[in-house]
Amino acid sequence: MSNRASLYQTRYGSPDMAVPAAGSPIIDHLLAHRSVRAYLPDPVGDDQLAAIVAAAQSAASSSNLHAWSVVAVRDPARKARLAELAGDQAHIGQAPLLLVWLADLARLEQVARKVGEAHVALDYLEMFEVGVIDAALAAQNAVAAAESLGLGTVYIGAMRNRPEDVAAELQLPPRVVAVFGLCVGTPDPAQPAAVKPRPPQSVVLHHETYSLPRQAAGLEQYDGAMAAFYASQGMQVRGSWSNHSAKRVRDTAALSGRDRLVAALNALGFPLR
Amino acid sequence: MSNRASLYQTRYGSPDMAVPAAGSPIIDHLLAHRSVRAYLPDPVGDDQLAAIVAAAQSAASSSNLHAWSVVAVRDPARKARLAELAGDQAHIGQAPLLLVWLADLARLEQVARKVGEAHVALDYLEMFEVGVIDAALAAQNAVAAAESLGLGTVYIGAMRNRPEDVAAELQLPPRVVAVFGLCVGTPDPAQPAAVKPRPPQSVVLHHETYSLPRQAAGLEQYDGAMAAFYASQGMQVRGSWSNHSAKRVRDTAALSGRDRLVAALNALGFPLR
């Protein structure tokens, strides 16, 4: 079996995955992504960080507005406090570097004030969404860049659990909010991370128009692939991926405090009109 | 000058840009990104699309929920209608493939119904944000993958100008909405795209805590880099990057209809609680 066939089979958790004729070393690299939750203490140097941020900035930005920023947190005490705000995830404290990606409309307000313009649009949900998209595009380039330097990463969505406390810790001004965190560090070879299977392409890829019914067979297949994955990892997961996912959207308790995101954003200078 | 030094200098529009000691072929590839707005008619094949979507799916997904989908539009008539909905951008009609990236909570509702759970969390802004982030991470991997196959891309934020009309065109059910479009095709060598400079890292990268005042010098520098870029491209831009950006956030008219995004999302099944 070729290396590329193996990458596809692992990515989809499917022994009979068809491998497309098109490919490249960069696609192979992206296919091999895995989230890393165990790190060695080796620091991530400023040179590595500069290359990672250059890659992040190379992503597209809506209307070239650059409505994002990133805070690099290495101070162990600050990382520990942020870990506590983000559901006590041990790998935040363990990773030598935590990048907190921000939707940033404060810079645009400053630019508008400098040139004597109003900045009414900053109050709208659209501009918050622009900030979120810009931050996510940049972060995903950072992930590919970090992995190419031999580093591992994991996104921390729980950085949205307590937005005002995170903002206070990072001294964010109004109109700036954390979108997610990203742990970065050298993966601990004693605790290797696995590639988590994805649903068949028939679930996410549509041609010309969208269809829910066409996804059903692929979702059945995915429950099977994830059951095999849970077993191979010795994970004690009750029920299928469908059961597990449904529990994540069942009620407001599943949102870990994020059911008050609107109020938090309003308090942080995002009226979301 | 090494190729890497040239990549950094072009990316930052700065003749004296320091090149980090860390680097990789993948980072070099990301640094060379440019948005392409002129395409040859050559089709993007299903094999290329399958490799691009595999790369997209390999991005992280919040809680492994896969709250996104993508519609591949190749039908010229449908592309023309979507171009009209997205500010009449000629390159949408010209590119052989338009990918419309979707925040998709309908699949999760279906999964919850299948296993007999409620799905209260889907009504919250947090879950909309999850869908936007998931779609953006996937799309950015797709961009890197497409470029590695010799294709060019450009994001289409204007796919949010008229969300209900786009949803009708793509037959989206409630709880699914377009986040942005992405044109994909072979770049027209007769109209080569330029790498657009980015602000110095001091503007977007913060250490330990965020600061607006520390960005001021970098922003001045960026106005200079963009003025040189406008001149080199023969672009008739009135005023500096700061002037241009301020105009983009000055008033609701600058939002091209997206000032009613909340109402549109509400109508499309996102209560945004």
Interface residues (C-beta under 8 A of the other chain):
Chain A: Y8 R11 A18 P20 A21 A22 G23 S24 P25 I26 I27 H29 L30 L31 A32 H33 S35 G45 D47 Q48 L49 A50 A51 I52 V53 A54 A55 A56 Q57 S58 A59 A60 S62 S63 N64 L65 H66 W68 S69 V70 V71 A72 V73 R74 D75 R78 L102 D104 L105 A106 R107 L108 E109 Q110 V111 A112 K114 V115 E117 A118 H119 V120 A121 L122 Y124 L125 E126 M127 E129 V130 V132 I133 A136 L137 A138 A139 Q140 N141 V143 A144 A145 E147 S148 L149 V154 Y155 G157 R160 L170 Q171 L172 P173 V176 V179 F180 K196 R198 P199 Q201 V203 V204 L205 H206 H207 E208 T209 Y210 S211 L212 Q215 L219 G239 S240 W241 S242 N243 S245 A246 K247 R248 V249 R250 D251 T252 A254 L255 R258 D259 L261 V262 L265 L272 R273
Chain B: Y8 R11 Y12 A18 P20 A21 A22 G23 S24 P25 I26 I27 H29 L30 L31 A32 H33 S35 G45 D46 D47 Q48 L49 A50 A51 I52 V53 A54 A55 A56 Q57 S58 A59 A60 S62 S63 N64 L65 H66 W68 S69 V70 V71 A72 V73 R74 D75 R78 L102 L105 A106 R107 L108 Q110 V111 A112 K114 V115 E117 A118 H119 V120 A121 L122 Y124 L125 E126 M127 E129 V130 V132 I133 A136 L137 A138 A139 Q140 N141 V143 A144 A145 E147 S148 L149 V154 Y155 G157 R160 L170 Q171 L172 P173 V176 V179 F180 K196 R198 P199 Q201 V203 V204 L205 H206 H207 E208 T209 Y210 S211 L212 Q215 L219 G239 S240 W241 S242 N243 S245 A246 K247 R248 V249 R250 D251 T252 A254 L255 R258 D259 L261 V262 L265 L272 R273
